[in-house]
Amino acid sequence: MTRAGANISQSAKSSLAEEDRLQLRLPATSANLGPGFDTLALALTLSLQIDASRSPQFSLKATGRNADICSSLQRNLMLDVYEQTLQANEAEVVPLAIEIHNEIPIGMGCGSSAAARLAGVALANHFGKLGWTREEILAEGCRQEGHPDNAAACWLGGLTVSSMDAGEVRAIKILPAVPWRILLVLPEQPLATTAARAILPSTYIQEDVVFNIQKSSLLTAAFALGRGDMLQTAMQDRMHQPFRGEICPLLPALLPLSGRGGVLGVALSGAGPSVLVVTDVGKSIADVRAAVEERISDTGIEILETDIEDRAALVHFGQKMSA
């Protein structure tokens, strides 16, 4: 074999590796942030990491949080979306060997379903050769979710403002001016989003709608300009938290901390049951954590320290991606 031939052979091998392997890193997200119902969301540094390659048959290996759920072939949201997306586009369902490392709490209002659905769509796009752009992958992920907030933040990173009208998705990423640290306070038991939505009223009075429009606009500006002094007011809500607080007891327990002792703002994380606590970078995170722990009497509560994830979801082909 000539040197040129060897180079061609190596190039073909590299190309095949890119076709046959896809790696993803998708962040956790916290949606609503109080008043931004189905609109605002924040990406966090906890992540779902996927390493998938073509295989004679499907297989799953999982490590990290909720590994038993992530490794199930029979009931797996990511694989369901992968297969459904391929079938809807009349593409072959390619069997995959998938390794998962998960850091996102499942069923806790931290965007686990958005990450799983986007992973499924991205896998279908790659292995089914659908040829979709990143924007089209996001749009399909939002349609699969039924609302755009978590999926937009998961795919774009940072703080996102999003809308979906008749399946058409629009999303804008804002890089927060200050890297506020985040505490996620998790109860022992998860809560289904369907149950959290069922408790909401079907109509709202004009005064409450105007209240939320004002607060969500103020919240967006506060993140963009780093106005931590505005968060206590800007994270107030009248559309979902007063109702969900009845089934998410951590929220009424922790709301009184807002604006005190290094706590800039408190909100339900997504549909709950977890609570998001935004902390002042100038204060000790350990002191804020201690204040949170003082407000909680239940056993089984977990507190996770995390940060805002500015980076978009990572999509990598071929050789193993770097950290």
C-alpha positions, 0 to 999 in steps of 0.5 A: 500500500502506498503512503497516499493509499494509507492516508485515504484508508485512515481518512475513510476510517475517521469518517466512519467513526464520525458516522457511527458515534455520537456524544452529547452533554445536555444540562439540567434546567430550571424553568419558570423561575417564578413568573416566567411560566412556560417561557423562562428557563435557566441552564445548570451545570448538572448534566446528562451525558450520552455516548452512543454508537451503532450496534447489532442490538440495543443496549444501555449502561448507566451510571450516576443519579437514577441509573436504574431508570436510565438503564431501562430498555423497556421504559426509556424516554430517550429511546422512545423519542429516538424511535418515534422520530425516526419512524415519523420521518420514515427512517431506519431505526438503527440499534445503538449501544448507549452509555449514560452518565446522569447528574439530573434528578428525575421527576424533580422539576430539573428538566430531565425530560427535556434533556432526554427528549432532546437527546432522543431527537439528536440521536435520531437526526445523527443516526437516521441522517435526517440532516436537521440543523441545531434550530430544527433539533430544538424545535422538534424537542420543544414540540415533543415536550409540549412547551419550549422553556426547558428544552430551549435552556437545555439546548442553548444554555444560559437564561432563555426566553422562548415561545411556541405558537402552532409548533413554531419555536422562537428562543433567545439566549441571554448570558447572565451578567453575574454568575450567581450560585444556585441551590436546588432543594430536592424532596424525597419524592418526585412529582409528575408534571401532569399532576403539577399542571392539573392543579392549575386553574383554567382561567386567570384574572387580568390583575394577576396576568399583568402582575406576572408580565411585569415580574417576568420582564423585570426578572429578564432584565435583572439577569441581563444586567446583574441586578441581584437586588431586583430578584426578590421582587422579580421572582414573585408569581401569581399564576402557578406557585400559589397553587403548586405550593399546596403539593410542594411544601418546600416552596412555602417553607423556603420563600420567606428566605428570599431577600435575606442572608445571601438569598437573592430569590426563591422559586419553584424549579419548573413544576416542582417539587424542587425549589431553586434558591439563587444566592449572592456571589458575595455571600458564603454558600455554606451560610446560605445552605445552613439557613435553608437547612434551618427552614426544613424539618423533613428528613430525606431532603437533598441540597445540591450546589450548582452553577449557571451553565452558559454553554450550549448543549455539546454535540460531538462526533467520533472520538471521545469528547473532552470534559 
